[in-house]
Every structure is written in C-alpha cells, then in structure tokens.
Amino acid sequence: MIDRAEFQAQLGYRLRLIRNHRGLTQFEVAHRAGCVKQTISNTERGIYLPSLLFVFVLSEVLEVHPKTLLFGDEELIEYGRRD
C-alpha cells in the first residue's frame, strides 16, 4: 500500500523538478493552471494533495504525461541529472 504522506512528498518533488526544468515560476504555473501560487507551493512542499483532475491540468501546463507527475518516469530521471 502507498503511504499518503510519501506520495504527496514525491508528487511535490516531481512537480518542482519539472517546473524548474521548464524555467517556470510557481506564479506562472498557477496562472496557467487557474489557481493561486499558494496551491503550487503547498503541492511542492507536500502539504496539499491535488485532485486527479488538477493533476491533469498541471500535466497540460507542464507538457508532461500525467503519469510523470504521479509516478515519475525515465524522462524525469534525466531532468534530475541535469539540475
């Protein structure tokens, strides 16, 4: 079984990693996703677990497949190596 807190933390880490790789600020992502900056900040810090619908919105904003945000993939590993 997946631990909720660990899942939230990993989702937040992946969101921050991809956002930084894309050169976007939290404000820019929030604006494009139709939310406030605090939502992005809280998600990245593992405080907020977004709905599945919002994960799809974020994936469109960041131009990645939703599974990349939810579970990671090889592309994400490459982002981490470059940063």
Buried (B, 14 or more C-beta within 10 A) or exposed (E): EEEEEEBBBBBBBBBBBBBEBBEBEBEBBBBBBEBEBEBBBBBBEBEBBBEEEBBBBBBEBBEBEBEBBBEBBEEBEEBEEEE
